[in-house]
């Protein structure tokens, strides 16, 4: 089974990894250190676009 995300086919393994990354970024960005602000902005844009 594959899913299309951002125009790229993803296996269920990759989809699970993307979901895990999204969860971890969500935790980090709930109270981000200064060094992570740009990463959190990019994450927020990606989440809003989905």
Beta strands, then each sheet from edge to edge (+ up, - down):
strand 1: 2-5
strand 2: 8-11
sheet 1: 1+ 2-
end
